[in-house]
Amino acid sequence: MTAKQNILFAIILFLFATMFLSSCGIVRTTTTDEVQGVLGSGIASWYGPDFHGNLTANGERYNMNELTAAHRTLPFNTIVRVDNLDNSKSVVVRINDRGPYIGNRIIDLSRKAAEEIDMIETGTASVRIFLLEEGDRPVTAQNISNRETFTVQIASFPRENEARRKAESIEGSRVVPVTLAGQKVYRVYYGSYRDIEDARKARLQLSERGINGFVKQMEN
């Protein structure tokens, strides 16, 4: 085999290997808008001036001129793409707030995001939501469900053994590891409730036993 033939053979072999690996999912070309999965479809709404400057659920100040959104359960800082099914326009937003709590709406967009997909005048739109990037926590079947779960947080510890001792002293409590800003902490939770009022009643019952705690949404 001549030198030219050797080079040609090597090129063909390389191209074949690249195609093979790509088909196996090993070689991938990624973009910032790469879709990882459909999170749901439904009605989107938007909120603006009346809430501008207020604290969002994750502690930021709401800025209606930024591309953000509220979702009932998705982890904060999750990046999603919202497609307006009525006009095929799309916008990428970051989840930093909770809501909406009206009817069957599944996401509440900032004014800027609503402008991007041309739904200011209509107020609502039929949309489909796609996951682009996970945020503070992994995206799970529970936190894409839009069904909130509430609990009573009793304590939080930097070490698991301390949390275990606390949980063992209170029947019905459990230890849940949570990663916050790259640091793992161990929270002690009591009960799991679909209705926030049930969680509040449980907190009062614990208080009567001398156990302090507060109601929180488990997805936060």
N, C-alpha and C positions, 0 to 999 in steps of 0.2 A: 504494500500500500504506500502510495506516495505521500509526501508531506502535506500537499494540498488536500488529499483525500482524508488524511488523519485529522486535519483541522475541521473539514466539513463534517466528518463523523462526530467529532467532539461537540460541534455546535448543535447538530441534530439531537445528540444524546442529552445535552443541557436543556434544550427546548422541550424535549419529551419529559424529562424529570420535573421541570417546572410545571408543565401542564398536569402531570400526575399528582404532584403535591397540592397544587391548587384545587384539584377536584376532590382531594381528601380533606380540604379545609385547613391545611397546614400553612399554605402561603395565602395571605389575604391582603387586599388593598383596603384601607380603612379611611373614612372621612369623618369630620365632626358631626355630620348628619346621618351617620350610619344607624339604621333602625335595628334595634335588638328585639323588638316584639310589640304587638298591639296590646295596649293596656285597657282599652275599652272604647265604647262609642256612646254618645248621648247628647245632651243639650249643654252648651257652654253659655255663660253669661259674662258680664264684665263689671268691674267696680272702679270708681274714679275719684272725683273731687271731694266727696263727702268723707272719704277715708284717707285722703292724701296726708301723710305725716303721722298717721296713727301707727302704733306698734303692731307688727304682724305676729303671728303665733310663734315664730322662731326668734322673736326679739328684735328684728330689724324695724326700721321705719319704712312704712309703705310709700313707695314712690310710683305714682301712676304713669310716669314717663319711662320706666324701666320695663324690660320684658320678663315679668314674673307672673305667678299665678297661685291661686289657692286650690287645694285639693283636700278632701276630708281625711285621707289616710296615707297617701304616698309620702315616703320619707323626705324630710326637708333637703333642699339642694339637689333633688332629682331633676335631671334635664329631660324634657319631653318635647316632642313635636306635635303641634295641634293642627290638624287639617280641617278646614272648613269644607264640609261636604256639599254645601250649597253653591260654592264658587271655585273650589279646587285651590284656594289660597292656603298657605301654611305659615306657621310661626313657631319658633323655638323659644321655650320659656323655662324658667327655673322655679321650682315649687318652694315658696317661703311662707305660706300662710295656710289657714284651714278654712274650709267652706267649699262650695256654697251649701246652704241649708234650706233651699227652697225647692220643693218638688223633686223632680228626677234629674236636676242639673248635676253634672259631674265635674265641672271645673269652672273657676271664676278667674277670668283673665284681667290683667292690668289694662288700663285704657290704651296704652301704647300697643300692647299685644292685640287688643281688639281692633285697633286701627289697621294693623298689619294684615289682618284677614277680613277687613271690610265688614265688621259687624257692629259698628257704633250705632248706626241708625236703627237697625233691627233689634238691637239689645240682646238677642240670643241667636244661636246658630247650631245646627246639627254638626257635630264634630267627631273625629276619631283621634285618639291619643296614642302616640307611639313612644316607647322608651328609647332614649338616646344614650343616657349615662346615669348610672346609679348615684345617689347622693350620700347622705350621712349613714344610711343603713342599706343592706341588700333589699332589693324589691322582691316581695314574696306574694303568694296567692292571697294572704290576709290583707297586706297593705295596699293592694290594688283594688280591693273589693268595694271601697267606698262605704264600708260598714264599720263604724268605729267600735272599739272595744275599750272599756274603762276598767281601772283598777284603783286600789288604794296603795300608794307608796308609803312604806313605813320607815325605811332607812336606805342609806347608800354607803357602801364601804369600798375602800381601795383594795382590800384583800378578801378572797373568797371565804376563808375560814371564819372571819368575823361575821360575814353575812350569814353563813350557815348557822352559827350559834344563835344569832338573832332570830332567824326563821324557825329554828327548833323550839324557841321559847314561845312562839305564837302559833297555835294550831290553825291551819288553813292558809299559812303564808308560804312563799316560795322564793327562791333566789334566781334572778335573771341577770346574766352578764350583758353589759351594754358597752359599746365602744363609742367614746365621745372625744372628738378632736385627737384621735389616735391613741387615747388612753382607755384601758378597760376598767370599768367599775362594776360592782356587784350590788344590784338593787334588791331590796326585799319588798315584794308585792303581796297584797292580800286580796284574794278574790278576783273574779273576771266577770264583767257585766256588759251587756249590750245597751242598757239604759243608764244614763248618767245619774238619774235619781236613785236607782238601786245602789250605785256606788257611793253616793252621798249618805244614804242610810247606813251602809256598812261602815263608813268612816265615823259616823256619830256613835254607832254601837261600840267601835273600838275606843273612841274617846271616853265613853262611859266606863271602860275597863282600864283607863289610864294609859292608853296606847295612842300616841300622836301619829298623824299621817295626813296625807292630802290626796284628793282625787286627781288622776291624770289619765290622759288618753294614752293607751299603750303604744300606739303608733308614733308618738312623739319621742 
